[in-house]
Amino acid sequence: MLDLRSDTVTQPTAAMREAMAAAPVGDDVFGDDPTINALQQRVAEMTGKEAALIASSGTQTNLLALLSHCQRGEEYLVGQEYHTYRYEAGGAAVLGGIVPQPFEIESDGTLDLQAVEKRIKPDDPHFPITRLLALENTHTGKVMPQDFIAQARQFVDKHGLKLHLDGARIFNAVVATGRSLAELSAPFDSVSICFSKGLGTPIGSVLVGDQAFIKRAHRWRKMLGGGMRQAGIVAAAMDYALDHHVERLAEDHANALRLAQGLSKLEGLAVEPAQTNMVYVNFNSTEKAHNVSEYLRKRDIIVGRTQRLRLVTHLGIPANAIDQIVAAFAEALADES
Ligand SMILES: *Cc1c(COP(=O)(O)O)cnc(C)c1O
């Protein structure tokens, strides 16, 4: 099976499972799990932050960040299509009474800071209190430009706000730019990092920030039922991924590029330039997208069914499968016409 729907479909490798099986563990709610403690310390150091906290998912680490930065009746500024606004079931509003103020996203994944500035609320009892700006890197595979991030830092400093990064795929940005994780994390007060995407673990995310912030996040995690016991088996997978699955993301990026180049030669679909490990292709109707998807599935290639279709490369898609995938698309499109 070649499953291009997402990099979340990656399976833990045999070597990763071995590392998990061998991990020393303890009760992490008591702070007793040595593998968790070591992993949290490792990620804190890699990001250049004081402290780190593991949680089950990126949705949870983002939620912990929003709850730890903002009080009830306070507001965060966010992109319409960013995960923290659109894809997390409104958790910050439901569970934290935190008000989202969304903005249209620019074509490069950034926000128009002048438009954002106009929505910062004056200190007046009519309004929620603006507290936080939340960004996302990478967004739909796009690496957020570093000069924009520097501007965003100046912007939040000017207005006394905090700055959070949903860095679900920040390692893709690290590999694509050649900048270190610490450099990409430096402008942010907090960063959420997923390990269950391109890094290939079955579960696990990390939130980083200063000591006081992580202490608040720790309490929220317990309240949300996110305290885990012998979770060192998860941390061992994450540790393994840091050792073995970061640099190889370059292969996913190269494969996405090859895939985009191959598909762009076909008629009947418009291919957007590859961005890190993602390629978006556009069909001229949803019906066509459905039919192509059905055709590919019979050939053990799994893709979504949307008219603007996202294809994601990852460690389950070897380089030598790319030509096969392009050929199957060509057949599917020929079958269609
Ligand atoms: C996947 C993802 C998350 C978190 O997702 P989980 O499935 O909860 O781990 C957050 N932000 C972005 C941009 C993502 O792609």
The ligand as a Tripos MOL2 file, in Angstrom:
@<TRIPOS>MOLECULE
LIG
   15    15     1     0     0
SMALL
NO_CHARGES

@<TRIPOS>ATOM
      1 C1         -1.4430   17.2750   12.7280 C.3       1 LIG1
      2 C2         -1.3690   18.6930   13.0990 C.ar      1 LIG1
      3 C3         -1.5490   19.1170   14.4250 C.ar      1 LIG1
      4 C4         -1.8640   18.1930   15.5810 C.3       1 LIG1
      5 O1         -2.4990   17.0560   15.2460 O.3       1 LIG1
      6 P1         -2.6830   15.7560   16.1430 P.3       1 LIG1
      7 O2         -3.2840   14.8440   15.1450 O.co2     1 LIG1
      8 O3         -3.6050   16.1430   17.2300 O.co2     1 LIG1
      9 O4         -1.3600   15.3060   16.6470 O.co2     1 LIG1
     10 C5         -1.4180   20.4550   14.6940 C.ar      1 LIG1
     11 N1         -1.1160   21.3310   13.7290 N.ar      1 LIG1
     12 C6         -0.9120   20.9700   12.4590 C.ar      1 LIG1
     13 C7         -0.5410   22.0060   11.4470 C.3       1 LIG1
     14 C8         -1.0350   19.6420   12.0980 C.ar      1 LIG1
     15 O5         -0.8440   19.2800   10.8270 O.3       1 LIG1
@<TRIPOS>BOND
     1     1     2 1
     2     2     3 ar
     3     2    14 ar
     4     3     4 1
     5     3    10 ar
     6     4     5 1
     7     5     6 1
     8     6     7 2
     9     6     8 1
    10     6     9 1
    11    10    11 ar
    12    11    12 ar
    13    12    13 1
    14    12    14 ar
    15    14    15 1
@<TRIPOS>SUBSTRUCTURE
     1 LIG1         1 GROUP 0 **** ****
